[in-house]
Amino acid sequence: MHPVNPPRTVLSPDGRELAELAAALVRPAAHREATGGTGEGTGVGTGSGRRRLVGLCGAPGVGKSLLAQALVALMPGSVAVPMDGFHLADVTLDAQGLRDRKGAPETFDARGYAALLHRLGEHAPWPVYAPGFARDLEQPLAGAITVPPETDVVVTEGNYLLLDRPEWRAVRAELDEVWFLVTDEQVRRARLVDRHVAFGKDPDVARAWVDRVDQPNADLVAAACRRADRVVDLTAWVP
């Protein structure tokens, strides 16, 4: 069960609240390291304990990647693994007639993402290789991220971690907790337009894409926020 009104954390401009949030994520992992998941003190990377998997969810442009980077910087040995590595390649989108909806839920390999999260949670004594996403190419990159066996906390971020569809419920089932991120809507939309322009779209085309594709996706994401374990307001935060 998830709280009907999840606790809300409002970040200050300097993000000082993040240190406490990060410490709360590390504490359960540190306990598992001490006990090997069984109380026997076998340590990490032995396959005896489970990694802590934390999800950051929110609309496109809200600041998920920035927050993931900030959390990882506060938790030595943690790794960020984005959902964006599970974008379907353009060749697949073209074959399915989905290229003009790139970024919508059906343009991701959600079950493949859930399978990777399951592997990450198992904490096996070997590295796990996860896909990344190249913004300049707008394509996923296989094996771009290494998750070493000593990693105790994985931070993953994406739009649809809380979506109430079977394939996305499978993703949520692998996560220990999910935070829903919010920020000022005008700032978020402006970021999206700027991002699209930076990667080659004409400004008018970028604005039209935000209205036609990104905003409907954002509305879909917002409707799922009640399933979060925590809401984090990034409006005042200056990364």
Phi, psi and omega in degrees: 000146179244149182298139178296318176240089185297151178302148185240130176245125178256117182284137171287166177306323180272359176066027185299335180293340182296328182299318179291320179297318179294319180299323179293330177286324184285326186304311178297323179294321179295323178296318178295324179297321182289329186252353184065020179080354185229356184087006184263358177068036183276349174087181183271167173071015182255357182084002185270342182237173180251137174292155173270125180247120184242129181254140173246120185239149177168172183293159176304133178086003184285335181117026183298312182296321179297317180291321178301316179297319181294319179294316180298323178295334180271351184234086180307134180089356176272163183222143174262131179231107184279150172297333186300339176296347180256016165306136169291140179295155182303325180297325178285319177299319178298317182296330182261002180070031185247005186302323183279003176240018183307126184108345176286161185306321184285356179262015175240152173271080186295321182288326174295322176297314178299321180295319177296316180300322178298315177299316180297322181292337183289339176057053179285160183276038175212160181290152173246135181254125184245152177284149172248191180221126180266108181298324182292330177266341187057041183221148173289153180234113182295139174063026185279341184239129177258128174251101184293159182297335181279357179294129180254336181230129174246128176256120178241146183221145180181166184291323200248023184297338183249008183295135185270066174229152187308314184291330179273333171296328176296325175294310182300326182295339180272351186260138179288323175203158179227130175258138176258125185259139177227157174203180178299131186294321180295320178296316181299313181294321179297320177301317182297314178300313180300321180296314181297321179294318181299331181255025165112352181278145170297143182308318180293320177295320180297315180296320179295322179295319179299317181291319189273327186244304187294318184291317173301323176295320179297320179296321178296317179296315183299326182293342182262002188296335181296344181272001182285159175269338180203146171252131179240120181267117183260008189305314185271347187293135175244097184299000000 
